Amino acid sequence: MRAIFRAIAILLVSAPAWALDLGSLSNADAAGGLKEALTQGAGRAVEMLGRDGGFLKNPKVKIPLPGVLQQAEPLLRMAGRGKDVDQLVTTMNRAAEDAVPEAKALLLAAVKSMTVQDAKAILTGGDDSVTQYFRSKTQDALTQRFIPVVKKHTERLAVSNQYNQLAGQAAGVGLVKGEDAKIEGYVTRKALDGLYLMIAEEERAIRKNPMGAAGSLAKKVFGAL
């Protein structure tokens, strides 16, 4: 993912030139360089999260029990269901790790379809402009791809079925969000949140210290600017 932010770093360091003529974004080499960096970065993000422990061992993105089960956790453990609770947390995070590789093709397609206006929005946007670009282009489609993968993991657990029954009833009276009425929907949403969160954190870091992140790859791609 650092390739993304190295590219942005060079563009930010070169801000005066871009500020004077944003139309230069139409330059084929500059646009191609940005796309190349984003392509490499997207691949690295998927690799980082889509591996054993990518979610489960990372406290920033580890998926916790859904709210309804969090509230009931003490009672479940007192009733001897602690093992089931722990197994559910592990299963949810393993499901997210297995689902994330599904994101790569769509992230790359989003880069390929990037327009000059998209590139300008990324360069002149806020700290999470790259994140918001990917979210707007991929979230709906990734939700559809993630759910079957996640469901394959969670449907094996009895506690998942119990959650679905409980949450479904709670959603009917407005106590649970509709998107969280089924465990696979909850895990999918949290998996996507984790993916975009990691992008946003790296994005903020590079914007705070662009010179420190400007590496040889980014310099080579955008040296002509």
C-alpha positions as CSV (number, residue, x, y, z in Angstrom):
1,M,0.0,0.0,0.0
2,R,2.9,2.3,0.5
3,A,3.3,2.7,-3.2
4,I,0.1,4.7,-3.2
5,F,1.3,7.1,-0.7
6,R,4.8,7.5,-2.2
7,A,3.1,8.5,-5.4
8,I,0.9,11.0,-3.6
9,A,3.9,12.3,-1.7
10,I,5.7,13.2,-4.9
11,L,2.6,15.0,-6.2
12,L,2.2,16.9,-2.9
13,V,5.8,17.9,-2.9
14,S,5.4,19.1,-6.5
15,A,2.3,21.1,-5.4
16,P,3.2,24.5,-6.9
17,A,3.5,23.1,-10.4
18,W,0.2,21.3,-10.1
19,A,-1.5,24.2,-8.5
20,L,-0.5,26.4,-11.4
21,D,-1.8,24.0,-14.0
22,L,-4.1,21.2,-12.8
23,G,-4.8,20.5,-16.5
24,S,-1.4,18.9,-16.5
25,L,-3.1,15.9,-15.0
26,S,-4.1,15.0,-18.5
27,N,-0.5,14.2,-19.3
28,A,-0.4,10.5,-20.2
29,D,2.8,9.9,-18.3
30,A,1.5,11.5,-15.1
31,A,-1.8,9.7,-15.2
32,G,-0.1,6.4,-15.9
33,G,2.3,6.9,-13.0
34,L,-0.5,7.6,-10.6
35,K,-2.4,4.5,-11.8
36,E,0.7,2.4,-11.5
37,A,1.3,3.5,-7.9
38,L,-2.4,2.9,-7.0
39,T,-2.3,-0.5,-8.6
40,Q,0.7,-1.6,-6.7
41,G,-0.6,-0.2,-3.4
42,A,-4.0,-1.9,-3.8
43,G,-2.3,-5.2,-4.3
44,R,-0.2,-4.7,-1.1
45,A,-3.3,-3.8,1.0
46,V,-5.1,-6.9,-0.1
47,E,-2.0,-9.0,0.6
48,M,-1.6,-7.5,4.1
49,L,-5.2,-8.2,5.3
50,G,-5.9,-11.3,3.2
51,R,-3.5,-13.6,5.0
52,D,-3.5,-15.6,8.2
53,G,-3.9,-13.2,11.1
54,G,-4.5,-10.2,8.8
55,F,-7.6,-9.3,10.9
56,L,-7.4,-11.6,13.9
57,K,-3.9,-10.4,15.0
58,N,-4.4,-6.8,14.1
59,P,-6.2,-4.9,16.9
60,K,-6.9,-2.0,14.5
61,V,-9.2,-4.1,12.3
62,K,-10.0,-7.2,14.4
63,I,-13.7,-7.8,14.2
64,P,-15.4,-7.9,17.6
65,L,-18.6,-9.6,18.6
66,P,-21.7,-7.8,17.3
67,G,-23.3,-5.5,19.7
68,V,-26.1,-7.9,20.7
69,L,-23.7,-10.6,21.5
70,Q,-21.3,-8.3,23.3
71,Q,-24.1,-7.4,25.7
72,A,-24.9,-11.0,26.2
73,E,-21.3,-12.2,26.4
74,P,-21.0,-12.3,30.3
75,L,-24.2,-14.4,30.5
76,L,-23.0,-16.7,27.7
77,R,-19.7,-17.3,29.5
78,M,-21.4,-17.9,32.8
79,A,-23.6,-20.5,31.0
80,G,-20.5,-22.3,29.8
81,R,-20.6,-20.9,26.2
82,G,-17.2,-19.1,26.4
83,K,-15.7,-21.5,23.9
84,D,-18.5,-20.8,21.4
85,V,-18.0,-17.0,21.8
86,D,-14.2,-17.3,21.2
87,Q,-14.8,-19.6,18.2
88,L,-17.2,-17.1,16.7
89,V,-14.7,-14.2,17.0
90,T,-12.0,-16.4,15.4
91,T,-14.4,-17.5,12.6
92,M,-15.5,-14.0,11.8
93,N,-12.0,-12.8,11.4
94,R,-10.9,-15.8,9.4
95,A,-13.8,-15.2,7.2
96,A,-12.8,-11.6,6.6
97,E,-9.2,-12.7,5.8
98,D,-10.5,-15.2,3.2
99,A,-12.9,-12.6,1.7
100,V,-10.4,-9.8,1.3
101,P,-8.6,-11.3,-1.8
102,E,-11.9,-10.9,-3.6
103,A,-11.2,-7.1,-3.4
104,K,-8.1,-7.1,-5.6
105,A,-9.8,-7.3,-9.0
106,L,-12.3,-4.6,-8.2
107,L,-9.7,-2.3,-6.7
108,L,-7.6,-2.7,-9.8
109,A,-10.6,-2.1,-12.0
110,A,-11.3,1.1,-10.1
111,V,-7.8,2.3,-10.8
112,K,-8.1,1.4,-14.5
113,S,-11.3,3.4,-14.8
114,M,-9.9,6.5,-13.1
115,T,-10.5,9.7,-15.0
116,V,-8.6,13.0,-15.0
117,Q,-11.3,14.4,-12.8
118,D,-10.9,11.5,-10.3
119,A,-7.2,12.1,-10.2
120,K,-7.7,15.8,-9.5
121,A,-10.2,15.0,-6.7
122,I,-7.7,12.7,-5.1
123,L,-4.9,15.3,-5.2
124,T,-7.0,18.2,-4.0
125,G,-9.2,16.3,-1.6
126,G,-9.0,15.6,2.1
127,D,-6.8,13.2,4.1
128,D,-8.9,10.2,3.0
129,S,-9.4,11.1,-0.6
130,V,-7.9,7.8,-1.9
131,T,-10.0,5.9,0.6
132,Q,-13.2,7.6,-0.4
133,Y,-12.4,7.0,-4.1
134,F,-12.0,3.3,-3.6
135,R,-15.1,3.2,-1.3
136,S,-17.3,4.9,-3.8
137,K,-16.1,2.7,-6.7
138,T,-16.0,-0.7,-4.9
139,Q,-18.1,-0.9,-1.7
140,D,-21.4,-2.2,-3.2
141,A,-19.7,-4.7,-5.5
142,L,-17.4,-5.9,-2.8
143,T,-20.3,-6.4,-0.4
144,Q,-21.8,-8.8,-2.9
145,R,-18.6,-10.7,-3.3
146,F,-17.7,-10.9,0.4
147,I,-21.0,-12.2,1.7
148,P,-20.9,-15.7,0.2
149,V,-17.3,-16.2,1.4
150,V,-18.1,-15.0,4.9
151,K,-21.3,-17.1,5.0
152,K,-19.4,-20.2,4.2
153,H,-17.5,-19.8,7.4
154,T,-20.1,-18.5,9.8
155,E,-23.0,-20.8,8.8
156,R,-21.2,-23.8,10.4
157,L,-21.5,-22.3,13.9
158,A,-24.7,-22.8,15.9
159,V,-24.1,-19.5,17.7
160,S,-24.2,-17.8,14.3
161,N,-27.7,-19.2,13.6
162,Q,-28.8,-18.1,17.1
163,Y,-27.4,-14.6,16.4
164,N,-29.3,-14.4,13.2
165,Q,-32.6,-15.4,14.9
166,L,-32.1,-12.9,17.7
167,A,-30.8,-10.1,15.6
168,G,-33.5,-10.6,13.0
169,Q,-36.2,-10.1,15.7
170,A,-34.3,-7.1,17.1
171,A,-34.0,-5.5,13.6
172,G,-37.7,-5.8,13.2
173,V,-38.3,-3.4,16.1
174,G,-35.4,-1.2,15.3
175,L,-32.9,-2.4,17.9
176,V,-30.4,-3.7,15.4
177,K,-29.4,-2.1,12.1
178,G,-30.8,-4.0,9.1
179,E,-27.3,-4.5,7.7
180,D,-26.3,-6.3,10.9
181,A,-29.4,-8.6,11.1
182,K,-27.4,-11.5,9.8
183,I,-23.9,-12.4,10.9
184,E,-22.5,-12.5,7.4
185,G,-23.7,-9.0,6.8
186,Y,-22.1,-7.7,9.9
187,V,-18.7,-9.4,9.2
188,T,-18.8,-8.2,5.6
189,R,-19.3,-4.6,6.7
190,K,-16.6,-4.8,9.3
191,A,-14.2,-6.4,6.8
192,L,-14.7,-3.5,4.4
193,D,-14.4,-1.0,7.2
194,G,-11.1,-2.6,8.1
195,L,-9.8,-2.5,4.5
196,Y,-10.6,1.2,4.1
197,L,-9.4,2.1,7.6
198,M,-5.9,0.8,6.8
199,I,-5.8,2.8,3.6
200,A,-7.0,5.9,5.5
201,E,-4.3,5.6,8.2
202,E,-1.5,5.3,5.7
203,E,-2.9,8.2,3.8
204,R,-3.0,10.5,6.8
205,A,0.6,9.4,7.6
206,I,2.0,10.3,4.2
207,R,0.2,13.6,4.1
208,K,1.8,14.5,7.4
209,N,5.3,13.6,6.3
210,P,5.4,13.3,2.5
211,M,9.2,13.9,2.2
212,G,9.9,11.0,4.6
213,A,7.8,8.7,2.4
214,A,9.1,9.7,-1.0
215,G,11.0,6.7,-2.2
216,S,12.9,5.9,-5.4
217,L,9.9,4.2,-7.0
218,A,7.7,7.3,-6.7
219,K,10.6,9.6,-7.8
220,K,11.1,7.5,-10.9
221,V,7.4,7.5,-11.8
222,F,6.9,11.2,-11.3
223,G,10.4,12.5,-11.8
224,A,9.3,14.2,-15.1
225,L,7.0,16.4,-13.1
